[in-house]
Amino acid sequence: MKQFYGLVSNGQTAALVAPDASIDWLAFPDFDSDAVFCRLLDPLVGGFMTLRPESHFRTDQAYLRGSLVLETRLRTPSGDATIDDYLVIGRTELRRYVRNEVPLILECAPRFSYGQSLGALRQRDDGLLWLNPHKAEGLLLSLRGARPRRIGREQWLLPPGEHEIALLYTPDFAKEKNDFAPPEGDPALHLEDALRYWRQVPMPTTVPAMQELFERSVLTMRALTVRPTGAILAAPTTSLPEQIGGARNWDYRFVWVRDSAYAAEAFLLSGDVLAARRLMEFLLSAVQMTGKPFVSPFMRGDGSFSLGERELGWLAGHRQSLPVRVGNAASAQLQLDIEGDLLWALWRYVRDTDDWNLPRSYFWAIERMADWTAEMWRIPDASLWEFRDEPGHYTHSLVLCWVALSAAAGLAEAVGRPEKTSYWREQAAQVRQFVMGECYRPDLRSFTQGVGSPQVDAALLCLPLYGFVPATDPAWQGTLERIEHDLVQDGLVYRYRFDSMGPARHPFTLGSAWLARVYLRTGQVAKAVETLEQLEQVATPLGLWGEHVDPSLGEQRGNFPQLFPHAGFVAAASELQRSVSGLGLRPDLGAFGTQVEGTAAPDRKF
């Protein structure tokens, strides 16, 4: 399996470090800010920071146990160098702690505004300063150690010894802020502080064979969490292609309601109740009292909404994959499933914790989402796949409307709102009747992607996970057989086979986690384990996944690392642990307030 990048994060922004210790992606000051290193998207224009010996070298890379400190070893015939990379908690600052037996060449070449601006370079007593000529922002490079020698405009020679390299950002250099100063103290202690931060939260456990990857997935979810708000990003990058040379290149540096709800459920299943609650409170607080409950399917990490997208035409794209996009046009899409995603996570949280104060405090948001769903579920949408052609009636979207109304009804019953309970259950029954009449094909013995569609998609795997239909029901068994035949290849799951932009080229990593969870519900534990092991085999050596994977080349595809597969793996491995421990799976909506009826198709009504 080819290695891709390693991720470091401080809950405010993130950097990607290549196996040869080159930092090719870094946005300052926030995850979705302009990148100062983006060689990932253009090898000539994008900024970067490298450390390399003067002679040929080999590398290996690993995370320091239980942390987001990434250690890279550069090995030469004359000696080795060790580099520990991390982002400082609470500061917009990247640090590299270096111990080298051989001289190293350091090259630091930041470029403002995604490579658009070279920056004005100034020498300072405490380092080197780059100023953005179009803004007041600045970057300070501080070098501490055994007398580095400048050998070029942005190059230094580090003699053997111990060094601390710090890159600091300020959004307003003109004010000369006091905190815009190089670090002081022992570099080794600085590293210990970073390790202590990541290791302070107890790590949950799962089946022993999957523990290492499980821990890395939990840490990746924490890395994507916006520390001040508890929100969580879909990914820390933009425009990494789903297909090399293709146009499926999107900006994922936002907080998708759907992805966040999946993460909340995964946190909950892993035992991190605090992270689940913080995330749900963030989402519930973003509900709007007028119009659609969520103005957009996603928002920024501070809760504000981002509208539209633009193309960065001066960048060549990752491996010539164009266009490079900032922002995401899906902000204008109608996606009917997201209210159900959140209400499902909230219902699961309350069931597991008995924390009824949360739904009582946010019942206004529950009511807003459920009432809107009851009124609007009949209109077409773009689905969770965010199709950019004509909207349609998609099975997954409709089932999530049923989830929204069923979960809201159960919550309303528990907090003493019987009038809402009965109304939302009546509406849920109507949605269910429509799905069974229009989205289940008796001639195919299968649910399909949507009304009028003969094909299946991976999102249908969610139906038994929510309890819309039992996993043992004949209607679902036929659907599973079609998914296994049409979408599963070598144990990996394609999201679907084609859309208006052409065929889906590579497997969708979250799909394997969904499939494993379905197998657990059918009692096929061995097949669930086999599916998760297959997903494990296509992770990078650092235990990371993109949204898609090209198994033929062993390469990740799409934005990286992606929340979906890590949250999916945590959820599936947690359920596997419960299953093998004899605890059983937690109840779904079919066992709480909403009866799951037989699946014989009723008269078709809309």
C-alpha positions as CSV (number, residue, x, y, z in Angstrom):
1,M,0.0,0.0,0.0
2,K,1.5,3.3,-1.1
3,Q,1.8,5.9,1.6
4,F,0.1,9.3,1.3
5,Y,0.4,12.2,3.7
6,G,0.4,12.3,7.5
7,L,-2.0,14.7,9.3
8,V,-1.1,17.0,12.1
9,S,-3.7,19.3,13.7
10,N,-4.3,21.6,16.7
11,G,-8.1,21.8,16.4
12,Q,-7.8,25.1,14.6
13,T,-5.9,24.2,11.4
14,A,-4.1,21.3,9.9
15,A,-1.0,20.4,7.9
16,L,-0.1,17.5,5.7
17,V,3.4,16.0,5.9
18,A,4.7,13.9,3.1
19,P,6.7,10.7,3.8
20,D,9.9,12.6,3.0
21,A,9.1,15.2,5.6
22,S,8.0,17.8,3.1
23,I,5.0,19.9,4.4
24,D,2.9,20.4,1.3
25,W,-0.3,21.7,2.9
26,L,-1.0,24.2,5.6
27,A,-3.8,26.8,5.9
28,F,-3.4,29.7,8.4
29,P,-5.1,30.7,10.6
30,D,-8.0,28.3,10.3
31,F,-8.8,25.0,8.5
32,D,-10.7,26.8,5.8
33,S,-8.3,29.8,5.5
34,D,-6.1,30.5,2.5
35,A,-3.2,28.0,2.3
36,V,0.4,29.2,2.8
37,F,1.7,25.8,1.8
38,C,-0.2,24.2,-1.1
39,R,2.4,22.3,-3.1
40,L,-0.2,19.5,-2.8
41,L,-2.2,21.4,-5.5
42,D,0.7,22.8,-7.6
43,P,4.3,21.7,-7.4
44,L,5.6,25.0,-8.8
45,V,3.4,27.7,-7.4
46,G,2.3,26.2,-4.1
47,G,4.4,26.9,-1.0
48,F,6.1,24.2,1.1
49,M,8.7,23.5,3.8
50,T,11.2,20.7,3.3
51,L,14.0,19.1,5.4
52,R,16.4,16.8,3.6
53,P,20.0,15.4,3.9
54,E,22.5,16.5,1.3
55,S,22.9,12.8,0.1
56,H,20.5,10.0,-0.8
57,F,18.2,8.9,2.0
58,R,15.4,6.5,3.0
59,T,12.4,7.4,5.2
60,D,10.0,5.9,7.5
61,Q,7.1,7.6,9.3
62,A,4.9,6.9,12.3
63,Y,2.8,8.7,14.9
64,L,4.0,8.9,18.4
65,R,1.7,6.6,20.4
66,G,-1.7,8.0,21.2
67,S,-1.0,11.4,19.6
68,L,-1.1,13.6,16.6
69,V,2.7,14.2,16.7
70,L,4.1,12.8,13.5
71,E,7.7,11.4,13.5
72,T,9.7,11.1,10.3
73,R,13.1,9.4,10.2
74,L,15.5,10.2,7.4
75,R,18.1,7.5,7.1
76,T,21.5,8.0,5.3
77,P,24.7,5.9,5.2
78,S,26.3,8.5,7.4
79,G,23.6,8.9,10.0
80,D,20.0,9.5,10.7
81,A,17.7,12.5,11.4
82,T,14.4,12.4,13.4
83,I,11.8,15.1,12.9
84,D,8.7,15.4,15.1
85,D,6.0,17.6,13.6
86,Y,3.0,19.1,15.4
87,L,0.8,22.2,15.6
88,V,0.7,24.0,18.9
89,I,-2.5,23.9,20.8
90,G,-4.0,27.4,21.2
91,R,-1.6,29.1,18.8
92,T,-1.4,29.4,15.0
93,E,2.1,27.9,15.0
94,L,3.7,24.9,13.4
95,R,6.8,23.3,15.1
96,R,9.4,20.8,14.0
97,Y,11.7,19.3,16.6
98,V,14.8,18.0,14.9
99,R,17.6,15.7,16.1
100,N,20.1,15.1,13.3
101,E,23.4,13.2,13.0
102,V,24.0,14.6,9.5
103,P,23.6,18.1,8.1
104,L,20.1,18.9,6.8
105,I,18.9,21.5,4.2
106,L,15.9,23.4,5.4
107,E,13.9,25.2,2.7
108,C,10.8,27.2,3.8
109,A,8.9,28.8,0.9
110,P,5.5,30.0,2.1
111,R,3.2,31.6,-0.5
112,F,0.2,33.6,0.5
113,S,-3.3,33.2,-1.0
114,Y,-2.9,29.7,-2.4
115,G,0.4,30.6,-4.1
116,Q,-0.8,33.9,-5.6
117,S,1.6,36.1,-3.6
118,L,5.3,35.5,-3.0
119,G,5.4,37.8,0.1
120,A,7.9,40.5,1.1
121,L,10.9,38.9,2.8
122,R,12.5,40.6,5.8
123,Q,15.4,39.5,8.0
124,R,14.9,39.7,11.8
125,D,17.2,38.9,14.7
126,D,14.9,36.1,15.7
127,G,14.3,34.6,12.3
128,L,12.9,35.4,8.9
129,L,9.6,37.3,8.2
130,W,7.3,37.1,5.2
131,L,4.6,39.8,4.8
132,N,1.6,39.6,2.6
133,P,1.7,42.7,0.4
134,H,-2.1,42.6,0.1
135,K,-3.0,42.1,3.8
136,A,-1.5,42.8,7.2
137,E,-0.8,39.1,7.8
138,G,2.7,37.8,8.3
139,L,4.7,34.6,8.9
140,L,7.7,34.4,11.1
141,L,10.2,31.5,10.8
142,S,12.2,31.0,14.0
143,L,15.3,28.6,14.0
144,R,16.7,27.6,17.4
145,G,19.6,25.2,17.7
146,A,23.2,24.6,16.6
147,R,23.8,27.8,14.5
148,P,22.0,27.2,11.3
149,R,23.6,28.9,8.3
150,R,21.6,30.6,5.6
151,I,22.6,29.3,2.1
152,G,19.9,30.8,-0.1
153,R,16.9,33.2,-0.1
154,E,14.7,30.7,1.7
155,Q,17.3,28.0,2.6
156,W,19.4,27.1,5.6
157,L,21.9,24.4,6.4
158,L,21.3,22.8,9.8
159,P,24.5,21.2,11.3
160,P,24.2,18.0,13.3
161,G,22.6,18.6,16.6
162,E,19.2,19.5,18.1
163,H,16.9,22.2,16.5
164,E,13.5,23.6,16.9
165,I,11.9,25.2,13.9
166,A,8.7,27.2,14.4
167,L,6.5,28.9,11.9
168,L,4.2,31.5,13.4
169,Y,1.3,33.3,11.9
170,T,-0.3,36.7,12.7
171,P,-3.4,38.1,11.0
172,D,-2.3,41.7,11.8
173,F,1.4,42.2,11.8
174,A,1.0,46.0,11.9
175,K,-0.1,45.8,15.6
176,E,3.1,43.9,16.6
177,K,1.2,41.5,18.9
178,N,3.2,40.3,21.8
179,D,2.4,36.7,21.1
180,F,4.0,36.9,17.7
181,A,7.4,35.8,19.1
182,P,9.5,32.7,18.7
183,P,9.1,29.9,21.4
184,E,11.3,29.9,24.5
185,G,12.2,27.0,26.7
186,D,13.3,23.4,26.2
187,P,12.1,22.0,22.8
188,A,11.8,18.6,24.3
189,L,9.4,19.9,26.9
190,H,7.4,21.6,24.2
191,L,7.0,18.2,22.5
192,E,5.9,16.7,25.8
193,D,3.2,19.3,26.2
194,A,1.8,18.4,22.8
195,L,1.9,14.7,23.6
196,R,0.2,15.3,27.0
197,Y,-2.6,17.2,25.3
198,W,-3.5,14.4,22.9
199,R,-3.1,11.6,25.5
200,Q,-5.2,13.2,28.2
201,V,-8.5,11.8,26.9
202,P,-8.8,8.0,27.6
203,M,-8.8,5.9,24.5
204,P,-11.7,3.5,24.1
205,T,-11.1,-0.1,23.2
206,T,-12.4,-2.5,20.6
207,V,-11.5,-6.0,19.4
208,P,-7.7,-6.4,19.9
209,A,-6.9,-7.1,16.3
210,M,-8.4,-3.7,15.3
211,Q,-7.3,-1.6,18.3
212,E,-4.4,0.3,16.6
213,L,-6.5,1.3,13.6
214,F,-9.5,2.1,15.9
215,E,-7.3,4.4,18.0
216,R,-6.0,6.2,14.9
217,S,-9.5,6.7,13.6
218,V,-10.6,8.2,16.9
219,L,-7.6,10.5,16.9
220,T,-8.3,11.5,13.3
221,M,-11.8,12.5,14.3
222,R,-10.4,14.5,17.2
223,A,-7.9,16.1,14.7
224,L,-10.8,17.2,12.5
225,T,-12.7,18.7,15.5
226,V,-12.7,22.5,15.8
227,R,-11.5,22.8,19.3
228,P,-13.3,26.1,20.3
229,T,-16.7,25.0,19.1
230,G,-16.8,21.2,19.1
231,A,-17.7,21.2,15.4
232,I,-16.1,18.6,13.1
233,L,-14.9,19.0,9.5
234,A,-15.5,16.6,6.6
235,A,-11.8,16.9,5.7
236,P,-8.9,19.4,6.0
237,T,-8.2,19.8,2.3
238,T,-9.7,21.0,-0.9
239,S,-9.7,19.7,-4.5
240,L,-7.9,16.4,-4.0
241,P,-9.5,14.5,-6.9
242,E,-11.8,11.5,-6.7
243,Q,-10.3,10.5,-10.0
244,I,-6.8,11.6,-11.2
245,G,-7.3,14.0,-14.1
246,G,-11.1,14.2,-13.4
247,A,-13.3,17.1,-12.4
248,R,-14.7,15.7,-9.1
249,N,-12.6,18.0,-7.0
250,W,-14.4,19.6,-4.1
251,D,-13.6,21.7,-1.0
252,Y,-14.5,19.7,2.1
253,R,-13.1,22.0,4.8
254,F,-16.6,22.6,6.2
255,V,-18.9,21.1,8.8
256,W,-21.5,19.0,7.0
257,V,-24.5,18.3,9.1
258,R,-24.7,14.7,7.8
259,D,-21.0,13.9,8.3
260,S,-21.1,15.5,11.8
261,A,-24.1,13.4,12.8
262,Y,-22.3,10.3,11.7
263,A,-19.3,11.4,13.8
264,A,-21.6,12.1,16.8
265,E,-22.9,8.6,16.6
266,A,-19.3,7.2,16.3
267,F,-18.1,9.2,19.3
268,L,-21.1,8.0,21.3
269,L,-20.5,4.3,20.3
270,S,-16.9,4.7,21.3
271,G,-17.8,6.1,24.7
272,D,-16.8,9.7,24.2
273,V,-20.1,11.2,25.4
274,L,-18.7,14.7,25.8
275,A,-17.5,15.0,22.2
276,A,-20.9,13.7,21.0
277,R,-22.8,16.2,23.1
278,R,-20.5,19.2,22.1
279,L,-21.0,18.3,18.5
280,M,-24.8,18.0,18.7
281,E,-25.1,21.2,20.6
282,F,-23.2,23.0,17.9
283,L,-25.5,21.6,15.2
284,L,-28.7,22.2,17.2
285,S,-27.6,25.8,17.9
286,A,-27.3,26.3,14.1
287,V,-30.9,25.5,13.4
288,Q,-32.8,28.4,11.8
289,M,-36.3,29.4,13.1
290,T,-37.5,30.5,9.7
291,G,-37.2,28.8,6.3
292,K,-35.2,25.6,6.0
293,P,-33.8,24.6,9.4
294,F,-30.3,24.6,7.9
295,V,-29.6,27.3,5.3
296,S,-27.0,25.1,3.8
297,P,-26.0,21.4,4.2
298,F,-22.8,22.6,5.7
299,M,-21.2,25.6,7.6
300,R,-17.9,26.9,8.8
301,G,-16.4,25.7,12.0
302,D,-17.6,28.8,13.8
303,G,-21.3,28.2,12.8
304,S,-21.4,30.8,10.0
305,F,-22.6,29.7,6.5
306,S,-20.4,29.6,3.4
307,L,-22.1,30.2,0.1
308,G,-20.9,29.4,-3.4
309,E,-17.5,28.3,-4.8
310,R,-14.8,29.8,-7.0
311,E,-12.0,28.3,-9.0
312,L,-8.3,29.1,-8.5
313,G,-7.2,29.2,-12.1
314,W,-3.5,29.8,-11.4
315,L,-3.1,26.4,-9.7
316,A,-2.3,23.3,-11.8
317,G,-4.2,20.9,-9.6
318,H,-3.2,17.8,-7.8
319,R,-1.5,15.7,-10.5
320,Q,-3.0,18.0,-13.1
321,S,-6.6,17.4,-11.9
322,L,-8.7,20.5,-12.5
323,P,-10.4,22.6,-11.5
324,V,-9.1,23.6,-8.0
325,R,-12.1,24.9,-6.1
326,V,-12.5,27.0,-2.9
327,G,-16.0,26.9,-1.3
328,N,-18.6,24.5,-2.4
329,A,-21.6,25.0,-4.6
330,A,-23.5,22.4,-2.7
331,S,-24.2,25.2,-0.2
332,A,-27.2,26.1,-2.4
333,Q,-28.6,22.5,-2.6
334,L,-31.6,21.1,-1.0
335,Q,-30.7,17.9,0.9
336,L,-33.7,16.4,2.7
337,D,-31.7,13.9,4.8
338,I,-29.7,16.1,7.1
339,E,-32.4,16.9,9.6
340,G,-33.0,13.1,10.0
341,D,-29.2,12.6,10.4
342,L,-29.1,15.0,13.3
343,L,-32.3,13.8,15.0
344,W,-31.1,10.2,14.7
345,A,-27.9,11.1,16.5
346,L,-29.8,13.0,19.2
347,W,-32.2,10.1,19.7
348,R,-29.3,7.7,20.0
349,Y,-27.5,10.0,22.5
350,V,-30.6,10.3,24.7
351,R,-31.2,6.5,24.6
352,D,-27.6,5.8,25.7
353,T,-27.1,8.6,28.3
354,D,-30.6,9.4,29.7
355,D,-29.6,13.0,29.3
356,W,-33.1,14.4,28.8
357,N,-32.0,18.0,29.5
358,L,-30.5,18.2,26.0
359,P,-33.8,17.5,24.1
360,R,-35.8,19.6,26.5
361,S,-33.4,22.6,26.1
362,Y,-33.4,22.2,22.3
363,F,-37.0,21.1,21.7
364,W,-37.5,24.3,19.7
365,A,-34.9,23.0,17.2
366,I,-36.4,19.5,17.2
367,E,-39.9,20.9,16.6
368,R,-38.5,23.2,13.8
369,M,-36.8,20.3,12.0
370,A,-39.7,17.8,12.3
371,D,-42.4,20.3,11.3
372,W,-40.3,21.4,8.3
373,T,-39.8,17.7,7.3
374,A,-43.5,16.9,7.7
375,E,-44.3,19.8,5.3
376,M,-41.5,19.4,2.7
377,W,-40.6,15.7,2.4
378,R,-42.5,15.4,-0.9
379,I,-40.2,17.8,-2.9
380,P,-37.2,16.4,-4.8
381,D,-33.6,17.0,-3.5
382,A,-30.0,16.4,-4.5
383,S,-29.5,13.4,-2.1
384,L,-26.6,12.8,0.1
385,W,-24.5,12.3,-3.0
386,E,-25.0,16.0,-3.9
387,F,-25.9,15.4,-7.5
388,R,-25.5,18.6,-9.5
389,D,-28.1,17.8,-12.2
390,E,-31.8,17.7,-11.8
391,P,-33.1,16.9,-8.2
392,G,-35.0,13.7,-7.7
393,H,-36.9,11.5,-5.1
394,Y,-34.1,9.4,-3.6
395,T,-34.8,6.5,-1.2
396,H,-32.1,7.5,1.3
397,S,-33.4,11.0,1.5
398,L,-37.0,9.8,2.0
399,V,-36.0,7.3,4.6
400,L,-34.2,10.0,6.5
401,C,-37.3,12.0,6.5
402,W,-39.0,9.0,8.2
403,V,-36.1,8.9,10.6
404,A,-36.5,12.6,11.4
405,L,-40.2,12.3,12.1
406,S,-39.9,9.0,14.0
407,A,-37.0,10.2,16.2
408,A,-38.7,13.5,16.9
409,A,-41.9,11.7,17.8
410,G,-40.1,9.5,20.3
411,L,-38.3,12.5,21.8
412,A,-41.6,14.5,22.0
413,E,-43.3,11.6,23.8
414,A,-40.5,11.4,26.4
415,V,-40.6,15.2,27.2
416,G,-44.3,15.3,27.4
417,R,-45.5,16.7,24.1
418,P,-48.2,14.2,23.1
419,E,-49.8,16.4,20.4
420,K,-46.5,16.5,18.5
421,T,-45.9,12.8,19.1
422,S,-49.1,11.8,17.3
423,Y,-48.7,14.3,14.5
424,W,-45.1,13.3,13.7
425,R,-45.9,9.6,13.8
426,E,-48.8,10.1,11.4
427,Q,-46.5,11.9,9.0
428,A,-43.8,9.2,9.4
429,A,-46.3,6.6,8.4
430,Q,-47.1,8.5,5.3
431,V,-43.4,8.7,4.3
432,R,-43.0,5.0,5.0
433,Q,-46.0,4.2,2.8
434,F,-44.6,6.2,-0.1
435,V,-41.2,4.6,0.2
436,M,-42.6,1.1,0.2
437,G,-44.9,1.9,-2.7
438,E,-42.4,3.9,-4.9
439,C,-38.9,2.9,-3.9
440,Y,-39.3,-0.8,-3.4
441,R,-39.4,-2.8,-6.7
442,P,-41.2,-6.2,-6.2
443,D,-40.0,-7.2,-9.7
444,L,-36.4,-6.7,-8.6
445,R,-37.0,-7.9,-5.0
446,S,-35.1,-4.8,-4.0
447,F,-35.2,-1.2,-2.9
448,T,-33.6,1.1,-5.5
449,Q,-31.8,4.4,-5.4
450,G,-35.0,6.3,-5.9
451,V,-38.3,6.7,-7.7
452,G,-38.0,5.4,-11.2
453,S,-34.4,4.2,-10.9
454,P,-33.5,0.6,-11.4
455,Q,-30.0,0.9,-9.8
456,V,-29.0,0.4,-6.2
457,D,-26.6,2.6,-4.3
458,A,-24.6,2.2,-1.1
459,A,-26.8,4.5,0.9
460,L,-29.5,1.8,0.9
461,L,-27.2,0.0,3.4
462,C,-28.5,2.5,6.0
463,L,-32.1,1.3,5.9
464,P,-31.6,-1.5,8.5
465,L,-29.1,0.6,10.5
466,Y,-32.0,3.0,11.3
467,G,-34.6,0.3,11.7
468,F,-36.6,1.3,8.6
469,V,-36.6,-2.4,7.7
470,P,-35.3,-5.3,9.6
471,A,-32.0,-6.8,8.2
472,T,-33.7,-10.2,8.1
473,D,-36.7,-9.0,6.1
474,P,-36.9,-10.7,2.6
475,A,-37.3,-7.2,1.0
476,W,-34.0,-6.2,2.5
477,Q,-32.3,-9.5,1.8
478,G,-33.0,-9.0,-1.9
479,T,-31.6,-5.5,-1.7
480,L,-28.4,-6.7,0.0
481,E,-28.0,-9.4,-2.6
482,R,-28.2,-6.7,-5.4
483,I,-25.7,-4.4,-3.6
484,E,-23.3,-7.3,-3.1
485,H,-23.6,-8.2,-6.8
486,D,-23.6,-4.7,-8.3
487,L,-21.5,-2.6,-6.0
488,V,-19.2,-4.9,-3.9
489,Q,-15.8,-5.7,-5.5
490,D,-13.0,-7.5,-3.7
491,G,-14.7,-6.6,-0.4
492,L,-14.9,-2.9,-1.1
493,V,-18.2,-1.0,-1.9
494,Y,-18.8,1.5,-4.7
495,R,-21.3,4.3,-3.8
496,Y,-23.1,3.6,-7.1
497,R,-22.0,2.7,-10.6
498,F,-22.6,5.9,-12.5
499,D,-24.2,9.4,-12.4
500,S,-24.4,12.4,-14.8
501,M,-20.7,13.0,-14.5
502,G,-19.9,9.4,-15.6
503,P,-19.0,6.2,-13.9
504,A,-17.9,6.0,-10.2
505,R,-14.3,4.9,-10.7
506,H,-13.3,3.9,-7.2
507,P,-14.8,2.3,-4.1
508,F,-16.4,4.6,-1.4
509,T,-14.6,3.8,1.9
510,L,-17.5,4.5,4.2
511,G,-19.6,1.9,2.3
512,S,-17.5,-0.9,3.7
513,A,-18.2,0.3,7.3
514,W,-21.9,0.4,6.4
515,L,-21.8,-3.1,4.9
516,A,-20.0,-4.5,8.0
517,R,-22.7,-3.1,10.3
518,V,-25.4,-4.6,8.1
519,Y,-23.7,-8.0,8.4
520,L,-23.6,-7.7,12.2
521,R,-27.4,-7.2,12.1
522,T,-27.8,-10.3,10.0
523,G,-25.7,-12.3,12.4
524,Q,-22.8,-12.7,9.9
525,V,-20.1,-11.7,12.3
526,A,-17.3,-13.4,10.2
527,K,-18.4,-11.5,7.1
528,A,-18.4,-8.2,9.1
529,V,-14.8,-8.9,10.3
530,E,-13.7,-9.8,6.8
531,T,-15.2,-6.6,5.4
532,L,-13.5,-4.4,8.1
533,E,-10.2,-6.2,7.5
534,Q,-10.5,-5.5,3.8
535,L,-11.0,-1.8,4.6
536,E,-8.0,-1.9,6.9
537,Q,-5.8,-3.3,4.1
538,V,-6.5,-0.2,1.9
539,A,-5.7,2.3,4.7
540,T,-2.3,4.0,4.4
541,P,0.5,2.7,6.7
542,L,-0.4,5.6,9.1
543,G,-4.0,4.3,9.3
544,L,-5.7,7.0,7.3
545,W,-8.3,6.9,4.5
546,G,-9.5,9.3,1.8
547,E,-13.1,9.3,0.7
548,H,-12.3,6.8,-2.0
549,V,-9.4,4.4,-2.7
550,D,-7.9,3.0,-5.8
551,P,-7.1,-0.5,-4.8
552,S,-5.3,-1.3,-8.0
553,L,-2.6,1.3,-7.3
554,G,-3.0,1.3,-3.5
555,E,-3.7,5.1,-3.5
556,Q,-6.2,7.2,-1.6
557,R,-8.6,9.4,-3.7
558,G,-10.6,12.5,-2.8
559,N,-10.0,14.8,0.1
560,F,-7.7,13.4,2.8
561,P,-8.0,12.3,5.4
562,Q,-11.8,12.1,5.2
563,L,-14.1,12.0,8.2
564,F,-16.6,9.5,6.7
565,P,-14.5,6.3,6.7
566,H,-12.9,7.1,10.1
567,A,-16.3,7.7,11.8
568,G,-17.7,4.7,10.0
569,F,-14.8,2.4,11.1
570,V,-15.2,3.6,14.7
571,A,-18.9,2.9,14.6
572,A,-18.5,-0.5,13.0
573,A,-15.7,-1.6,15.2
574,S,-17.6,-0.5,18.3
575,E,-20.6,-2.5,17.3
576,L,-18.4,-5.5,16.5
577,Q,-16.9,-5.3,20.0
578,R,-20.4,-5.3,21.5
579,S,-21.4,-8.2,19.3
580,V,-18.4,-10.4,20.2
581,S,-18.8,-9.5,23.9
582,G,-22.4,-10.7,23.9
583,L,-23.8,-7.2,24.6
584,G,-25.9,-7.0,21.4
585,L,-26.5,-4.0,19.2
586,R,-28.3,-1.0,20.5
587,P,-32.0,-0.6,19.6
588,D,-33.0,1.3,16.5
589,L,-36.1,3.3,15.6
590,G,-38.0,0.2,14.8
591,A,-38.0,-0.7,18.5
592,F,-38.8,2.8,19.8
593,G,-42.2,4.4,19.4
594,T,-42.5,3.6,15.7
595,Q,-43.6,0.1,14.6
596,V,-41.7,-1.5,11.6
597,E,-44.5,-3.1,9.7
598,G,-44.3,-5.8,7.0
599,T,-42.8,-4.8,3.7
600,A,-45.5,-5.8,1.3
601,A,-46.0,-2.8,-1.0
602,P,-49.2,-0.9,-0.3
603,D,-51.3,1.0,-2.9
604,R,-49.1,3.7,-4.4
605,K,-50.0,7.1,-3.0
606,F,-48.2,10.4,-2.9
